[in-house]
Each structure stands twice: as C-alpha cells, then as structure tokens.
C-alpha cells in the first residue's frame, strides 16, 4: 500500500516580553484578522535561527535577539487538517525601524498582556500562541544550541570525529 509523505509546515516563532506585555502581530488570514506571535516559514537555505530573526524583522520591523529555545510544538488545524511544526524561541527586540513596511498580511503590531490575549482567544491564530507564552512564563528555557543546523561540511566533521 502506497502512503503519502507527511509534510508539516515548518515554522519559527518569537516570544518577546516587555513589562508583562508580549509582542504580537495582527494579521489577515483567510479574510479574518487574527493575533499571533511574529512567526513564519523556514525558507530554503536558512537555518532556523536565521529564519526566526528574518521573520520578526519582516513582520514587526524589530530586530530580534534570540536568548533561549522554548520548544517544538506540533499542531494540526481542525479545519484544514494541515500540520504545523513550530520551533519557538524567546528573546529581546531592539532597533525598531518605524519606516519599514510590514510583511504582506500584517495589519499592525501590538504589545499585549497574557490577559489581553485571553480576551482575544477566538481571534488567536492557533492554540500555539498561548501555549508558547505559558511555557515562557513557566520559566522554560533551553539553550539555543539545542537546535542544530548542519551543512555538508559540518556534518562531515561530526562524522569524522565519531570514526
């Protein structure tokens, strides 16, 4: 029996907190305004960290400085059935460029508290938004090097060391 290859969307997301408020984007998805962390897809040739920094800059006009890895989250949309594999990180932002246009679909950015996000639960893009914030608030922090990126040269070095 032939089976179809499972291909989840691989995404990155940033949790950035300032005085109890979290940086979120309000974006238009399928003609609906929703709230999400700055997040997006991994592009060909990028490391996960490079994708993370790029997505935050494109969606918010802030430079993201990753500090820790929160975790990997798998979520399947009950409406579309699509699977998303999210790599979430926490860190700080700096160097805001107010003149930079935001990525397509992004309406505006906000700094919202967890309580304000809970009030907007029906408008959260997915349950991953609050889960990532809750993991951050619980103190979860993994080292950034928990997410490795190997190219042919570095993979060959690892193999050579083990031989």
N, C-alpha and C positions, 0 to 999 in steps of 0.2 A: 504494500500500500504506500503510495507516494504521499509525503506530507509537505505542507507549505512551510517555508522558512519563516520563523518568527522574527520580526524586525521592529523592536520597540523604538520609539523616538528617543534619542539620547539627548538630554538637556542638562544645562547647568543653571544654577540659581544662586542668588546672593541675598544673605540676610545681613542688613546693616542697621544698627540701632543707635539712636542718639537721644539721650534723656527720656528713655521709655517709649520712644516712637520709632517705627520701622519704615524704612524707605520702600515704597511700593509704587507700582505703576498702575494707572487706569488705562486699560486698553480695549480696543474694539475687536471682538472675536465673534464671527458669525452674526454680525449686526447687533451684538449685545455688548454693553460696557461691563467689564469685569476688573477685579483687582488681583494683582499677582506680585510676587517678588520680581525684581529685574531678573529675567531668565530668557533662555533661548537655546537654540540648537547648536550642537557641535558641528563645525564645518570641516570639510576635508582638509587635512594637513595641520590642523590646530591641535595643541594639547588642550586638556580640559581646563587648565588654569588660563591659558590664552583666550579660550572661548568665553570664559567667565568674565574676565576683565573687558573684553571687547563688547559683550552683550550689555554689561552695566553701563558702559560709556555710551553705546548707541541708544539705549532705552531711557537713560536718565540724564545724560550729559555730565555725570560724575565719574571720576577715576576711582576704581575700586581697588583696595589694598587687601588681598586675602590674608586672613590671620589663622584660620583653622578650618578643617573639614568637618561638616556636620554629619554627613552620611549619604547613603544611596537609598533612594525611595522608588518603589515600583507602584504605579497606579494605572488602573485600567478605567477608562471613561465608560460609565454605564450607558451613555447614549450612543457613542460611536464604536465602542469596543476597542479603540486604539490604546496601546500600552505606552506609557512614558516611563523611562528610567532616568530619574533626576539625581544629579550629583549636586549637593547643596553645600555651601560654604558660608562662613561668617567673616566679617571684616569691616574695615572703616572706609569711608569715602572722603575724597578731598578734590581740590582742583576742579570745581564746578565751572562749566562753560555755558553760561546763560544764553549765549548766542547760537549754540549748536542746535540744529533741528533734531527732534527726537525721531526715533525709528518709526517706520510706517506702522500704523495701527495704534501707536501710543498717543493717548489724548493728553495726559499730564502725569506728573509725579506727585506723590503725597508723602508726608511723614505722619503715620497713623499709629496709635497705641493698639495693643492687643484687643482691648475692649472695643475700640472703634472698628477694628476688623471683624470682631464677633458680631457687632451690629450689622455688618455688611455680609454676613455669611452667605446669603443667597446670591451675592454678586462676586464671591470668590471664584477664581478660575477653576480651582480644584481644592480638595481637602489638603493637598500638599502645602498650601500657603500657611495654614495654622499649624500643621504638624512640624514644619521646619522652624517656625517661631517658638513653638513649645519645646522642641529639642534644644534650641538655642537658650531659652530661658531656664531650662533644667540644668544647664551647665555642660551639656555635651560638647566636647571639643576633641577632635582627632588631629594628629599632625598632618600638615599639607602633604608630606611625602607618602601618606597612606594612599595617595592617588598617583600612580606611576605612569610615566609616558616613555615608551621605549621606541626608538627608531632602529634601523638595521645595525648601526654602529654600536649603540648602547646594548642592544640585545646580544650582539656577538661578543661584547666584553663580558656580559653576565655569563654567557655560555662558556667562554674561555676560562673564566675564574673557577667554574664548577668542574671543569675537566681535570 
